[in-house]
Amino acid sequence: MENVPVLQVADADFFRSNEVQWDDNLRARELSDVVKAAFKNATGFSCEFVSDLLVGDINWIASIPEVELVDPNYGPPPNLSYVGPLIWDPEPDWRVDLSALAGRPRIYASVGRGDLTRGDFSDEALLCGEDAVALRSRGIGESRRSLKTPRVHAVGLGGLTRALEWADVSVSHGGHSSIIASLRVGVPVVVVPSMSENQHNGLDMVERNGLGVCAVRAVSCGDSWVWMHGSDEVAPAEFDQAIRDALSTVVADDAIRIRVRCVAEKLKAAERRLPQLVSELVKL
């Protein structure tokens, strides 16, 4: 790999040399003298912190500054570009006539099996109104799971853009791709975080920009996590209600939808510049 340029596609919060914002317990440790010397010998560059090892020769952030910013305390790496949405969107393994799913609001939930979320949330949590209809992607191996909840339709993996273009609101655990894919088509976001980076995305990318709501918070308590809604701990029976409240808030807030539409136009404009960036890469 010597003399081969390294392209890194990363979230903006990768570029940190101090405390990692999305987890107070995880800090980018200073590297040992042995690692520093080995890195300097191999690359010709100096690095001080673990996060510096993530920096490539070319660095792409798969969004726009209006959605996420590099920490201003971190010296911007060379060749840093915002390149607009780069999302994981495989062909769906399901066939559903979305036009036949009548009701409003239309909720798309891309949450897999919820293995990392305490107790997960029920299908009923997605029905934030009498006429609401939901499409819930359950991930790999879950496409044939039967549901007893009226107006909640289970599908398998894939078809992210197709489902989001149908939806009024999206619900996800807060993965970078899920959030950017939603914003790209002008759909507000409700985040139900399953781990610390998801929570950071929900708070920093979504709530801070007025593009949706982070439905619950995860607070570290010894060896476990405590889930909070506002300043109160959320009991399992209240977990669904916290999600319904977040969905109802987003559906009723026209200002959120206007901001999301603005961001969607900017993401699409950035996306149109991507072929030129790829062309420049090929010439290297």
ABEGO torsion letter per residue (X at the ends): XBGBBBBBBBBAAABBABBBAABAABBBBBBBAAAAAAAAAAAGBBBABAAAAABBABBBBBBBAAABBBBAABBBBBGBBBAEBBBBBBBBABBBBAAABBEOBBBBBBAEAGAABBGEBBAAAABABAABBBBBBAEBGAAABBBABBGBBBBBBEGAAAAAAABABBBBAGBAAAAAAAAAAGBBBBBBBABAAAAAAAAAAAAAAGAEBBABBBBBBEABBBBBBEABBBBAAAAAAAAAAAAAAAAABAAAAAAAAAAAAAAAAAAAAAAAAAAAAAAX
